[in-house]
């Protein structure tokens, strides 16, 4: 059977994958915090027809003669470039300017996202649109993040947070709140005192390209992403928080439409190879006649 026939089939497969990836990018052009992906191809094994030889006293060296056997997907790489900012004015819409991810908890799974469209639920807990709880750190007596106590849910319920300074005494109640550029949740209470209540957590990885997309515009750590490096915004290379804004998708439609054309033409060319190979086989069958 002709090698070109199978090479053409492999071309159809990879260009169809490129169409799938590009179509997903275009579909998420307006998805908050979405990171686009690109498809990288690589050739498959090449059949050795004649090996290379070294030069000697009688003749010069010769190069190997090889025939390629098609193409395959090398990787689908994620583009983590910063998306543009969309100002919303909502106090719970948060955007990370720079590196890092928001940390959210869904059940027993810790996830990481750049989509900061958060809201407070009926219990006063900061959650994503799908109900995952946004994580952060309580504050110690000096106002620094209490890393030793571990991650906590960001909440407006002062009773559920570590001791505030100065302490809240009933009937004092929370009247308003803001998020600072360092991720600090600051509450204004009915006694006229402003108190720092908690601080958002920020996550980073040695290899962000190794993160796995798991839906809901979120990622999870993988074997090649490295262990999560937890911290807070504005420290240790982590980006800062912009309140009242969302990070938009980083999909570039002009580039994606170009990729659509490339994938379409690649698919057509591969199908032409199959058609031509079929015609050659037909000629061979006709010889028998």
Secondary structure, 3 states (H helix, E strand, C coil): CCHHHHHHHHHHHHHHHHHHHHHHHHHCCCCCCCCCEEEEEEECCEEEEECCECCCCCCCCECCEEEECCEEEEEEEECCCCCCEEECCCCCEEEEECCCEEEEEECCEEEEECCCECEECCCCEEECCCCCEEEEECECCCCCECHHHCCEECECCHHHCCCCCCCCCCCCCEEEEEECCCCEEEEEECCCCEEEEEEEEEEECCCHHHCEECCCCEEECCCCCCCCEEEECCCCCCCEEEECEEECCCCCHHHHHHHHHHHHHHHHHHHHHHHHHHHHHHHHHHHHC
